[in-house]
Amino acid sequence: MSEARPTLRVAMVGHGFMGAAHSQAFRVAPRFFDLPFEPVMSTIVGRNVEATTAAAEKWGWASTASDWRDVIADPDIDLVDICSPGSTHVEIAVAALEAGKHVLCEKPLGNTVEEAETMARAAAAAAERGVFAMVGFTYRRVPAITFARDLVASGRLGEIRQVRAQYLQDWLVDEEGPMTWRLDKAKAGSGALGDIGAHAIDAVQFITGQTLDAVSGILHTFVTERPLLDESVAQTSLGGAASSERGQVTVDDAALFTAKLSGGALGSFEATRFATGRKNAFRIEISGSEGALAFDLERENELEFYDATAPATELGFKRILVTEPEHPYFAAWWPTGHTIGYEHGFSHQLVDLVGAIAAGTQPTPSFAEGLQVQRVLDAVERSSNAGSAWITTAATTAATTTSATHEGATA
Ligand code: SOE
């Protein structure tokens, strides 16, 4: 019973979109999954005292703090959950790990490769002491995506030859849509590339088991100035009320790139906030020698599977409803066919994190995996700056353009 479980006392930094998503996971996951620890929602941290207090009351946090250093210094906190903008990740994560707290950190891991390297080093040192860090690529925990990974790993697709990944949103199409921290490079690191392209990179690497080793890309900002937010009006994490002053958009609105994967596959990737009409369409298609898979987050309980070894008369994509108790994570939820939604990935993430902490094993994705995604993001940006030249993502290639692989580059 839950009363008998040891506790895991949590402090969460941030109270925007991700703060809400993580809070509901802390509330719901322990009620549906048999967790080895009972997460306790101890402290929520935010600089705006009024907004933080309101979030604490709404989501059920026991106390508030306005400085993250207070929870690092608090011996009663076991886990620090970082849901604040990318620019804050490195300082908070390193301090928390050094203080012996486990860390869950939203993606992308940092705003630069250097920051991500610092975080990965701190995580490796902490792991030696049984203190663990995980980066929040939550889509890995959508049952259909986990199941896609299982199908690929079991060989059902044969040799993977091509992948196509698109993450399409349209919330910036309105040119008068106001500035948010997500459009400020100093806070967010990059735009569509890091915010949603990072998910595409991680999911493709997770499903295929291959890394993106070289990329050629282009970043573009369609609207370079937007109204500043009116600070006197309450804001939401994705937008708010505009004032008459304008600010500079310093990140990409859209990112397109092609990639060479470590196992020989080719990939095409698109991450955009300008896909008019597409709200949160995260699509992945994997083509192999023996089969293919297709996934769309807007229909996240489904996975399309094409078995190329079937008799010719039966060939065709079949739609699998990934809601059987035998499918990943599903047994803890509803009877077959009773679908789940966006927020469930955050519960699954918590289940896996708590399970790994209890077992004393490294949770995945680790900060090292987060660093690898950061290298890909960095390589895409450098490629775009170099006229779409091919850039390798290996650790030793900072600012290197590989002339041998300079194929099909366009301005
Ligand atoms: C969080 O994981 C996140 O990447 C957000 O930062 C994006 O804005 C959202 O659209 C997808 O999820």
Residues whose N, C-alpha, C, O or C-beta is under 5 A from the ligand:
A	BS01	SOE	G136 D195
